[in-house]
Amino acid sequence: MGFEYHHLDEADVRAAMLACWQEEWVALEVVSGPARPYGKQLTAIGWDAFAVAMPEALVRQDDEWLYGQMSDLNYWDTHLTRKTKQGIKLVDYNKADAIRKLCFGEFNIAYIRGLATALVGRNETDCVVYRADSAYVPRGECSEWEGRQFPLQDVVDGHRARYWPPGQGDQSSFSVPSGPNCHHSIKAVGT
């Protein structure tokens, strides 16, 4: 089951989701795998598949559809590499979890950025943070934000601010989601 979204049926939100994502994608296309903010376990064909599936998901589909599109294991590295005292070691990882993190997390990030942009375009100033999906281990920080209003400009400015670009992230920045596996999103005030 995917995240709960309140504004996916609004055309300006869908359009802003796509426009914001495409703007960021242009910058990410030139970044190598490990330096990307997401999709580090994707193979080259997986990265290409994501480039096709994500825009379709943003315009007409949802995070569950995206998960289905990206579930081909050929899109994913078979193992992760870890440096050990003995050298490089191949380790297995939970591919279903990696697919879920990528698809649900990145769709939510695109939704948050697009919705914030659309709401600013409507001359709204604030949004409300809510839990869009249950979390195995809820984070204290973002759980405290649930039901509270925040300035939309803070949401826009906080896009990936904690971890991107590499080495320039500020862990003290306000950012929704607060990090990987965060299950919070935003909605318009009064929704």
C-alpha positions in Angstrom: 0.0 0.0 0.0 1.3 3.4 -0.9 1.3 6.7 0.9 -1.8 8.7 1.5 -1.9 11.9 -0.7 -4.5 14.6 -0.4 -3.9 16.6 -3.6 -2.9 14.1 -6.4 -6.1 14.8 -8.3 -5.2 18.5 -8.7 -3.8 19.4 -12.1 -1.5 22.2 -10.9 0.0 19.9 -8.3 0.7 17.1 -10.9 2.2 19.7 -13.3 4.4 21.2 -10.5 5.5 17.7 -9.4 6.7 16.9 -13.0 8.3 20.3 -13.6 10.3 20.3 -10.3 11.4 16.7 -10.8 12.5 17.3 -14.4 14.5 20.3 -13.3 16.3 18.3 -10.7 16.7 15.3 -13.0 18.8 17.4 -15.5 21.3 18.0 -12.7 21.3 14.4 -11.6 21.9 12.8 -15.0 25.5 13.9 -14.9 26.1 12.6 -11.4 27.6 9.1 -10.9 25.7 6.4 -9.0 27.3 6.7 -5.5 27.1 10.5 -5.5 23.4 10.6 -6.3 20.9 11.4 -3.6 18.9 8.2 -4.5 19.0 5.1 -6.6 22.5 4.1 -5.7 21.7 0.4 -6.1 20.2 0.9 -9.6 22.0 -0.6 -12.5 22.4 1.5 -15.7 19.3 0.0 -17.2 17.5 0.6 -13.9 18.4 4.2 -13.9 17.1 4.5 -17.4 13.9 2.7 -16.5 13.4 5.1 -13.6 13.9 8.0 -16.0 10.9 6.7 -17.9 8.7 5.5 -15.1 9.0 8.4 -12.7 7.5 11.1 -15.0 4.6 8.8 -15.9 4.0 8.2 -12.2 4.1 11.9 -11.5 1.7 12.8 -14.3 -0.8 10.0 -14.2 0.0 7.3 -11.7 1.1 6.9 -8.1 3.8 5.5 -5.9 2.4 1.9 -6.0 2.4 2.0 -9.8 6.0 3.2 -9.7 6.9 0.3 -7.3 5.5 -2.2 -9.8 7.4 -0.6 -12.7 10.7 -0.7 -10.8 10.4 -4.2 -9.4 12.3 -5.9 -12.2 15.4 -7.3 -10.4 17.5 -6.6 -13.5 17.2 -2.9 -12.6 19.0 -3.5 -9.3 22.6 -4.4 -8.4 22.8 -8.0 -7.2 25.0 -7.1 -4.2 26.3 -4.0 -2.4 30.1 -3.5 -1.9 31.5 -2.9 1.6 35.1 -2.0 2.5 36.4 -4.2 5.2 39.9 -4.8 6.7 40.2 -7.7 4.3 39.3 -5.6 1.3 36.1 -5.2 -0.7 33.3 -7.6 0.2 30.0 -8.2 -1.6 27.0 -8.2 0.7 23.4 -9.0 0.0 20.7 -6.5 0.6 16.9 -6.4 0.8 15.9 -5.5 -2.7 12.2 -5.3 -2.0 13.0 -2.7 0.7 15.3 -0.8 -1.6 12.6 -0.7 -4.3 10.1 0.5 -1.7 12.5 3.2 -0.4 13.2 4.5 -3.9 9.7 4.5 -5.2 7.6 5.6 -2.2 10.3 7.9 -0.9 11.1 9.7 -4.2 7.4 9.9 -5.2 6.7 11.5 -1.8 9.6 13.9 -2.2 8.4 15.0 -5.7 4.8 15.3 -4.3 6.0 17.5 -1.4 8.1 19.8 -3.6 5.4 20.0 -6.3 2.5 20.6 -3.8 4.5 23.3 -2.0 5.3 25.0 -5.4 1.6 24.8 -6.4 0.4 26.2 -3.1 2.8 29.1 -3.3 1.5 29.7 -6.8 -2.0 29.9 -5.3 -0.7 32.5 -2.8 -0.9 30.2 0.1 1.7 30.7 2.8 1.6 27.6 5.0 1.1 23.8 4.9 0.4 21.1 7.4 2.7 18.1 8.0 1.0 14.7 8.4 1.9 11.1 8.5 1.3 9.7 5.1 2.1 6.1 5.9 2.8 4.1 9.1 6.4 3.7 10.1 8.0 0.6 11.6 10.0 2.9 13.9 8.5 6.4 13.9 11.1 9.2 14.2 10.6 11.6 17.1 11.6 14.7 15.2 9.1 14.5 12.4 6.4 12.9 14.6 6.4 16.1 16.6 5.6 18.0 13.4 2.4 16.1 12.8 -0.6 18.4 12.5 1.6 21.5 12.8 1.7 24.3 10.2 5.0 25.3 8.5 5.8 28.0 6.0 5.7 26.7 2.5 8.9 28.6 1.7 10.7 26.6 4.4 9.5 23.4 2.7 10.7 24.6 -0.7 14.0 25.7 0.7 14.4 22.5 2.7 14.3 20.2 -0.4 17.0 17.6 0.3 18.8 20.3 2.4 20.0 17.7 5.0 21.9 15.5 2.5 22.3 17.0 -0.9 24.6 18.0 -2.5 27.1 15.6 -0.9 29.2 17.3 1.8 27.0 20.4 1.8 24.0 19.1 3.7 23.0 20.6 6.9 21.5 18.2 9.4 19.9 21.1 11.4 17.9 22.2 8.3 14.1 21.9 8.3 13.3 19.3 5.6 10.2 17.2 4.9 10.8 14.4 4.6 13.4 14.5 7.4 15.4 11.7 5.8 15.3 8.3 4.3 12.3 6.2 5.4 10.4 9.2 6.7 6.7 8.7 6.2 5.6 12.3 6.5 4.2 14.5 3.8 2.4 17.9 3.6 -1.1 19.0 2.7 -2.8 22.4 2.3 -4.1 24.1 5.5 -7.7 23.2 6.0 -7.5 19.9 4.1 
